[in-house]
């Protein structure tokens, strides 16, 4: 008896596919790279030489949110090598046989 009659073969292949243990590691490595970039952008912003005319808490909050989004975008689009190094270091320990 067939439990899944008349379903799409691509859907069946997707349902019964084994999960890739390195996929989650890749995502976490990119998130770590984004955190690193966020800290770097934050330190760069704190190293300003003078206060601006319109600087206030709202501007600081906006800049911190902007830095967070920019760091996420940079981590996914620019290859700094941090995520790759983490994958090489930790990926060998997660090999599932």
Number of C-alpha atoms within 10 A of each C-alpha: 4 5 6 8 7 7 9 10 9 8 10 11 10 11 10 8 9 8 10 10 12 16 12 11 17 16 14 15 20 23 17 17 24 24 16 16 21 23 15 14 19 15 11 10 14 10 9 9 7 7 8 8 6 8 9 10 9 10 11 12 11 11 15 16 13 14 20 19 14 16 23 20 13 17 24 16 9 9 12 13 12 16 22 16 12 17 21 11 11 14 16 10 9 12 10 8 3
